Amino acid sequence: MKDVVTFTGSLPAGDSFAPESNLAIASLTGGMLDKGTTTQDKFAIAQKLDAVGAHLSFSVDSTMVTFSGKCLRKDVPLVITLLAEQLRSPAFSEEEFTKLKKQIAGQLQRALEQTGYRAGQAFAAAIYPPGHPNYEPSTEAFLAALNASTVADLRTFHQKFYGPAQLTLVAVGDIDPAALQAEVAKAFAGWSGGVKRPDYPRTSTRMDVARDQTVFMADKPNVSILFGQASGLRYTDEDALPLRVATTILGSGFTGRLMATVRDQEGLTYGIGARIGNDTFTDGDWRITANFAPDLLDKGLASTRRELKSWYEQGVTAEEVARTKTNLAGTFQVGLATTDGLASTILATVHRGYPLVWIDDYTLRLDTVTLDQVNAAIKKHLQPDTFVLIKAGTVPTVAK
């Protein structure tokens, strides 16, 4: 798009870097980045961005602090300067910190009323050990850490983990690369420190026996279920792409087997699917997600298990593999058609440790995936007999 620049980037300072003694500190530090700097408050920054129609935002996940923004080409110097200022010298105002803690606490309290959130939290705790980047502590533990945190804690965490050691910045659109590099060098000049992301060991938990866990929540119109296991795979592993193809056939959108049967033919749910993920930096998981009305839960689970068993034992067909590879290739290419999509794909490619040529080669790699590889990956990496099943909601068999 003419005159428009989209950018995104990251540095490793996400929740997995928080010490056990303060589980909330990474999220709190990232949450304060847009609350003003040592030289100007958040209103002054917002006014400067609004005046030129630009935007800039920050988020924190399990591993990374991510930022993104968009502006006109002529405003790149301003936006890069503001980005650097917010990353380098957040004000950590006591007033803003108090507001942020209340905001996060409120969000978490509301999340505790959501069946999907409770199921996801229980699933992660079941398949990942404490210390794994994908492990989720209890909300109660996080809230306790939130309440105990101080501004001094934030300053210490920021000083230790924020810096250019492994900061990545991706910009796409109507850019002058040399001019952009000069602006970045100027804005970040003299900044040092930070850390590099560790090479996380594979420590997810494989079950010896099936596990069935209920999180009872009164007066809910639906029951959220998560059914799956730790995959043991990273995105870059050889079998990851064949298993993604297989998983797409089972449970991606309306063309997946699960939606075609459990929803469309049998009318047991409004939403069901399967995916493999959480595997960019470490070993991830494989899961089926669904929502059932309480009185349809048993039928829905039986139907889901039937489709899973057929997919696992009989495999997929050559026709399904060919169609899915075409669909995945098309989806990938469409995603590259926007500046937002292209920037996100480039950042994900860097995160996974691939050279940028991987983006051009993705469809070629996908095309080489064979039926035998897909069916072999299912059997090699999944053990449905030992899946974890989480049910969250008003589960009929649980007494109130």
N, C-alpha and C positions, 0 to 999 in steps of 0.2 A: 504494500500500500504506500503510495507516494507521501513523503514527508512524515510518516509515522514510524516510530521506533518502539519495539517491544523488548523488554529484557526480563531476565530471571536469573537467579543464582542461589548459592547456598554456602554455608560453612558448617563444619561438624561441631555442634553444640546443643544437640537435641536432648531429649529426656534421658537417654541411656547414659549420658555423661553426668547426670546428677548423682551425688553420693547417696548411699543408703540412709544417711542421717538427715537428708533433706531432699525428698523425692520431687518436690514441686519447684525447685530452684531454677531449673532450665526453662520450664514453661513461663515462670514469672519473669525471668530475665528477658526472654524473647518478647513477652507481652508488654514490656516497658519500652521497647525500641521506638514505638510511634507515639510516645507520651511526652515528647519534648527532649531537648538536648541541653547541654551546659550553656549554650549561647542563645537559645530561643525556645519558647514554649510550643506545645503542640498546635496551638491556634495559629501562630505565626507560620509554622511549616505548612499547615493545611491551607492557609490563605495563599501562600506562594504557589502551591501545586494547583489549587483551584483557579487561580488567575490565568494559568496557561493551559487549563484543561488536562492536566497530567494527574496520574495517581501512582501511589507507592504503598505496598503492603508487606507485612511480615507474618510468618507462621512458624510454628515449632512442631516437629513430629518426633518419632522415637529416636532418630539419629541426627537430623539436620535442622538448622534454622534456615528457612527458605524465604527469599524476598522476590517480589515481582513488581513490574510497573510498566507504564506506557506513557509516551509523550510525543510531541512533535520533534522533528529533527533539530530545529533551532533551539529547543529547550533541553537538549541532552546535557549541556554543561550544568545547568541548574539542578536537574534531577539527580545526576551522578553526585554532585556536591552534597545534596541533601541526603542521599543514600549513605554516603561515606560518613557524614556527620552523625546520622542516627545509629549506624553500626559502631562507630568509634567512641562516641561520647554521649550516651544517653544520660539524661539528668538524674534519673532515679529519684524523682520527687516523692517525698513521704506522702503527700496528699494523693498523687496519682497512684502510688503503690497501694494505699488503702482502698481506693476505688477499684483497682484491678483485682485485689484479693476478694472483695465482695462480689464482683462480676463473675469471676471464675467459680467461686463457691456456689453462686446461684445457678450457673450453668450445670454444674455437677449435680446439684440437688434435683434439677429438672431432668437431667439425664437418667437419674436413678429410677424415674417413673417410666422410662422407655424400655420396652421389652427387648428390642434389638440391641440396645446398649448393654443391658445386663447379660444377655446371652453372649455377646462378643467378649465381654470382660471375663466371664467364667470360662469360655473356650480358650482364650489366650493363657489364662492362669493354669489350665489343665494340661496344655501341650508344651508350654515353654517354662523352663525353670527360672527362678529369680536370678536377675543378672543378665538374662538374654534380652537383647534390644526389643523384641516383640512381646516380652512379658508385660502384663498390666497389673500394677499393684491395686489393692482394693481402694475403692473411692474413699473409704473411711481413713485409710492410711495417708492418702494423698491430701485429704482435707486437713488432717492433723499437721502434716508438713507445711501446708499452705498457711495455716494460722500461726505456725511457729516461725515462719520466715521473716527476715528483717532486710532492710535496705542494705545493711552492711554485708549480708550474705550475697545479695545480688552483685554488689560491687566486686566481691571476691571472685565469684563465678565468672563474671564478665572479664575481669583482668586475666584469669587463667585460660579461658577457652575461646575468647573472641580475638581474632587476628587474621592476618592474611596467609597463615601457614598452608591452608588448603581451601581458601576462598575461591569459588568459581563464579564468574560472571558471564552470562550468555546474552548477546544482543542480536536481534534480527530486524529486518525491515530496511528502511531507507537510511542506511548508515554510511559514514565515511570511516572505515576501519582505523586509519592512521589518526584521525582527529579524535575518535572515541578512545583509543589507547592513550592518547595524550591527556585527555580529560580524566581518565581513570588513574593514571600515574600521578597526576596533580592532586586529585581529591584524596587519594590514599597514601600520599607521600609521607614517609616517616612512621607509618604504622607498622608495628611488629607484633610478634607473639601469635597466639592461637595454637591449635593442635592439629595433628593429622588424624584422620579416622583410623581406628585400629582395624586389623584384619580379624574380624570376630570368629571365634571357633564355632564349630557346628555342635550345638548343645541342646537342640530341641529334644523333646521327650517322646519316644515311641512306646505305646502301651503294649503290655503283654496280654491284657484282657480288655474287653469292651468296658466302657464306662458310661453310665447313664446318670446325669445330674439334673435336678429340677431346681429352678429359682422361682419360687412361688410368689406371684404378685396378684393381689386381690383386685377384682373388678376390672379386668382388662378384656377388651373385646377380641383379642387375638393372642396366640402363643407363638413366640419366635423360636425357631429351632436352628441350631448349628450342629452339623454332623460331619465329622472329618478327622483329620490327623495332622501332625507335623509332617511336612513333605520330605524334609532332609535335603531339599534341593535349593540351590541358588539360581537366579535367572540365567547366569552364564553357563550352567552345567549342560552337558551334552544332551541329557534326556529332558531338559526343561521345556524345550520347544515342542517335541512330540507330545509330552504330557499336556501342554497347553492346547494343542490341537484336539486331543482326546477330550479334555475337560470342556472345551467350547462345544463339541458335539453333544455332550451330555446336558450341559446346562447354561448355554449363553443365549439369552433373549428368547424370542418367540420361535426361533428355529431349533432350539435345543430340545432334546428328548423330554426333559422334565416338564417344561412349559407345555409342550405338545400333548402330553398325557395327563399329568397331575392337575394341570389347570384347564386346558382347552377341552380335553375329552371327558375328564371325570369331574371337573368343576369343584375341586377340593381346596383351591387356594387362588388368591389374586397374584401371588408372586412367589417364584421359586427359581433357584439357579445354582450353578456350581462355578467355582473359580479356584485358581491357584495363584498365590500372591505373597506379599510381605517378604519378598526374597531378593530385593535389590542389593542389600549389604550383607545379608546373612541368610541362613536357611529359613525357609518360610513354611507355609501350610497349604493344605488342600481342604476345601470345605464346600458343603451344600448348605444354603441358607433358604429358609422358607417361613411363611407365616400362615397359620391355620386358625380357624375359629375353634374354640375349645371343644365343641361337640363333634368337630371333624378331625381332631388331632390324631386319633388312632388310625382312622382310614387314610389320612394324609401321610402319616409315617409309613404305613404298610405299602402304600403306592410308591412312595419315594424309595423305600428299600427294594421293592421289586424292580424298579427301573435301574437302580444302582447295580443290583445283582446281575441283571441281563447285560448291562454295559461292561461290567467287570469280567464276567465269565465268558461271554460270547464275543466281546470286542466290538469294534466299529467296522463299517464297511468302506470299501474303496471309494464308493460314490460320496459317502459322508466326508471322508478325508479330502477329496478333491474339492467339494463344495466349500468346506470350511477353510481350506487354504486360500481359495479365491476370496472369500469373505474377509478373512484376516488381512490379506494383502490390500484389499480395497479400503478397509477401515484405517489401516496404517497410512496409506497414501493420502486419504482424505484428511487425516489429522495433520499432515504436513502442509496442507493448503492454506492454513491461517498462520499468522505470525505467532499467536499464542501457542498453537499446536507445535509449530516448528521449534520454538524456543524451549518448550517443555520436553520435547523429544531429544533435543541436543543435550539438555541438562541431564536427563535420565541416562543417556548414552555415556556421558562422562562419569556419572555416578557408578555405572556398572563396569567401568574400566575398559570400555571398548574404544577403538579409534573411531573418528567421525565417519569414516568410510562405511562403518557398520550400517548406518542409516540407508545408504544407497544399496547395500548388499542384503538388507533384511528380506526383501521379497524373494531374492534368489535362494537364500538359506531356507526360507519357508518352502519353496518349491521342491527342495531336495528331500523333504520329510516324506517317508514312505509309510504305507499301511502297516507293515511289519514293525517299524519303529514305534508307531503310535500304540499299537496293541501290546507290544513288549513293555513299554514305559508304564502302562496301566498296571500290569501284573508285578513289575519290578518294584515300584515305589509306593503302591497303595495296599493296605491290608484292611478291607472293610470289616472283617470279623473283630477287629480291635479298635474300631472307630470310637471316638468320644461323641456322645450325644448330649447336647445341652438344650433344655426346654425352659423358656422364661415366659411367665405369664400366668393366667388363671388356668392352671393345669387341673383337669377334672379329678384325677385320682389322688390329688393331694388335699388333705383336710385343711380347712381354714383355721 
